[in-house]
Amino acid sequence: MGISSVVVVVGLGYIGLPTAAILASNDVKVVGVDVNPNTVAAVNRGDVPFVEPDLATYVAGAVQQGTLRATAAPMPADAFIVAVPTPFKGAHEPDLSYIESAARTLAPCLKGGELVILESTSPPGATAKMANWILEERPDLSLDGEGGRPALHVAHCPERVLPGRVMIELVTNDRIVGGLTPEAAEMAKELYATFCQGEILLTDAVTAEMAKLVENAFRDVNIAFANELSVISDRLGVDVWELVRLANHHPRVNILQPGPGVGGHCIAVDPWFIVDADPEQAHLIRTARQVNDRKPEWVVNRVRDTISELERPVIAALGLAFKADIDDLRESPALEIVTQIAEEFGHARVLAVEPHISELPLRLAEHGNVELTPIDQALSAADVTLILVDHSRFSDFRDDIGNAVNIIDTRGFLTGQAG
Ligand SMILES: NC(=O)c1ccc[n+]([C@@H]2O[C@H](COP(=O)([O-])OP(=O)(O)OC[C@H]3O[C@@H](n4cnc5c(N)ncnc54)[C@H](O)[C@@H]3O)[C@@H](O)[C@H]2O)c1
């Protein structure tokens, strides 16, 4: 990709907008496309519609330099990067409708010779499906030049950046690029090399799709092991954090930390794409998902046991985010637990402590018995203290939390083993 190249990025969310901005700040002309008019307007003002450190500086700079702008519809370009959502639907089946819609929308802009990259986390075969949707719209094009029809170059390049460090990790992480053809992979490598200083590793599209999914399934399976240990240890009267710490002294053992469940929209979602691809054989991966998904219910049961003797219990719930030090509540087990408690224990007062948000999410606000409460007030009023997230801001209150009665510590916060 030369300096005169134009790249269209379809989907300006947590992944697409940083990718657009980093390309644009490396002198590539970038047109961002989004179906949400507020996002388009915000980007054109040089604003960022969500929180991500340093992104605002990149976007504002690129818009001012004229290398980045946003529109509602794609236009002709040398390369297209598709970064739209891939949630699941129904019984954990991947929902590819956003990719299909993006593919059909960009198809009229093609003339042949372009590179089309799918960045969305995708089940095996999704990149080939995207290519087929484009070719359905454009039978005059091909993937290999067959019949003299101009060829499109289609690749998958999954994203593995960590929210909160996206602008750093886009540059430093290694990338996997899988082409439907080797030429497509080479072209995609050239594009990513404009900003990526990590290694760029080439493979085929299905292997690249699976690589992203197995990274998250690996985490999920290992967390499920820790979560299962936590439940067994509780029954046996063993402190699971001490158990894990001791076992990890073995030179080849590294057990992860248990918690209240698994959240976020990657680890809690992506393994299902593998299960869906081979339901008959994905025993371990499915079971791990189920073990992790059952953990919030187990925590609610602990709360039920603890408050059974209390007439009007006051429960301090520390943390709602899906992990420490972020404001992201998506697929958060903490949020699920607090919602279940509010629903099931209508006689309880629930004091939700989440320093990273300024108002309760709707699904909690609609319960009259939940209040967003500063930590000191919650701790002094509570007769049950439920630790759901190990935010570093809670560390200042470690002594007060330790002195509370009826503590349910799902994170090992008080044993100092959290992390
Ligand atoms: N956020 C992460 O940390 C992360 C990390 C790795 C991979 N991913 C993957 O990246 C993909 C995108 O995730 P995200 O977090 O950026 O999602 P997001 O919801 O933040 O952003 C998606 C954007 O796409 C837009 N959009 C939807 N359909 C469109 C269409 N047809 N045309 C144009 N725009 C469209 C939406 O309006 C939205 O702005 C997903 O597959 C996700 O699994 C995300």
The ligand as an SDF file (V2000), in Angstrom:
LIG
                    3D

 44 48  0  0  0  0  0  0  0  0999 V2000
  -13.6940   -4.5180   21.2430 N   0  0  0  0  0  0  0  0  0  0  0  0
  -12.7270   -5.3940   21.3790 C   0  0  0  0  0  0  0  0  0  0  0  0
  -11.9920   -5.3670   22.3520 O   0  0  0  0  0  0  0  0  0  0  0  0
  -12.4690   -6.4460   20.3170 C   0  0  0  0  0  0  0  0  0  0  0  0
  -11.2560   -7.1250   20.3600 C   0  0  0  0  0  0  0  0  0  0  0  0
  -10.9920   -8.0540   19.3660 C   0  0  0  0  0  0  0  0  0  0  0  0
  -11.9390   -8.3020   18.3750 C   0  0  0  0  0  0  0  0  0  0  0  0
  -13.1290   -7.6350   18.3710 N   0  0  0  0  0  0  0  0  0  0  0  0
  -14.0740   -7.9280   17.3050 C   0  0  0  0  0  0  0  0  0  0  0  0
  -14.1140   -6.8320   16.3980 O   0  0  0  0  0  0  0  0  0  0  0  0
  -15.4140   -6.7420   15.8160 C   0  0  0  0  0  0  0  0  0  0  0  0
  -15.9790   -5.3510   16.0480 C   0  0  0  0  0  0  0  0  0  0  0  0
  -16.0950   -5.1800   17.4620 O   0  0  0  0  0  0  0  0  0  0  0  0
  -16.2330   -3.7460   18.1190 P   0  0  0  0  0  0  0  0  0  0  0  0
  -15.9750   -3.9400   19.5780 O   0  0  0  0  0  0  0  0  0  0  0  0
  -15.4290   -2.7450   17.3420 O   0  0  0  0  0  0  0  0  0  0  0  0
  -17.7860   -3.4690   17.8730 O   0  0  0  0  0  0  0  0  0  0  0  0
  -18.5740   -2.0980   18.0930 P   0  0  0  0  0  0  0  0  0  0  0  0
  -19.9610   -2.4740   18.3750 O   0  0  0  0  0  0  0  0  0  0  0  0
  -17.8090   -1.2240   19.0340 O   0  0  0  0  0  0  0  0  0  0  0  0
  -18.4860   -1.3940   16.6510 O   0  0  0  0  0  0  0  0  0  0  0  0
  -19.0720   -1.8820   15.5010 C   0  0  0  0  0  0  0  0  0  0  0  0
  -19.4740   -0.6960   14.6440 C   0  0  0  0  0  0  0  0  0  0  0  0
  -19.9470   -1.2080   13.3980 O   0  0  0  0  0  0  0  0  0  0  0  0
  -21.0570   -0.4260   12.9960 C   0  0  0  0  0  0  0  0  0  0  0  0
  -21.7950   -1.2120   12.0100 N   0  0  0  0  0  0  0  0  0  0  0  0
  -22.6160   -2.2760   12.2100 C   0  0  0  0  0  0  0  0  0  0  0  0
  -23.0420   -2.7570   11.0240 N   0  0  0  0  0  0  0  0  0  0  0  0
  -22.4920   -1.9990   10.0610 C   0  0  0  0  0  0  0  0  0  0  0  0
  -22.5500   -2.0030    8.6410 C   0  0  0  0  0  0  0  0  0  0  0  0
  -23.2540   -2.9220    7.9640 N   0  0  0  0  0  0  0  0  0  0  0  0
  -21.8650   -1.0460    7.9750 N   0  0  0  0  0  0  0  0  0  0  0  0
  -21.1400   -0.1100    8.6330 C   0  0  0  0  0  0  0  0  0  0  0  0
  -21.0540   -0.0600    9.9680 N   0  0  0  0  0  0  0  0  0  0  0  0
  -21.6970   -1.0010   10.6930 C   0  0  0  0  0  0  0  0  0  0  0  0
  -21.7760   -0.1170   14.2910 C   0  0  0  0  0  0  0  0  0  0  0  0
  -22.6260    1.0150   14.1520 O   0  0  0  0  0  0  0  0  0  0  0  0
  -20.5950    0.1310   15.2380 C   0  0  0  0  0  0  0  0  0  0  0  0
  -20.2040    1.5060   15.2470 O   0  0  0  0  0  0  0  0  0  0  0  0
  -16.2600   -7.8430   16.4730 C   0  0  0  0  0  0  0  0  0  0  0  0
  -16.2190   -8.9820   15.6550 O   0  0  0  0  0  0  0  0  0  0  0  0
  -15.5000   -8.1160   17.7550 C   0  0  0  0  0  0  0  0  0  0  0  0
  -15.7260   -9.4170   18.2270 O   0  0  0  0  0  0  0  0  0  0  0  0
  -13.4020   -6.7000   19.3180 C   0  0  0  0  0  0  0  0  0  0  0  0
  1  2  1  0
  2  3  2  0
  2  4  1  0
  4  5  1  0
  4 44  2  0
  5  6  2  0
  6  7  1  0
  7  8  2  0
  8  9  1  0
  8 44  1  0
  9 10  1  0
  9 42  1  0
 10 11  1  0
 11 12  1  0
 11 40  1  0
 12 13  1  0
 13 14  1  0
 14 15  2  0
 14 16  1  0
 14 17  1  0
 17 18  1  0
 18 19  2  0
 18 20  1  0
 18 21  1  0
 21 22  1  0
 22 23  1  0
 23 24  1  0
 23 38  1  0
 24 25  1  0
 25 26  1  0
 25 36  1  0
 26 27  1  0
 26 35  1  0
 27 28  2  0
 28 29  1  0
 29 30  1  0
 29 35  2  0
 30 31  1  0
 30 32  2  0
 32 33  1  0
 33 34  2  0
 34 35  1  0
 36 37  1  0
 36 38  1  0
 38 39  1  0
 40 41  1  0
 40 42  1  0
 42 43  1  0
M  CHG  2   8   1  16  -1
M  END
$$$$
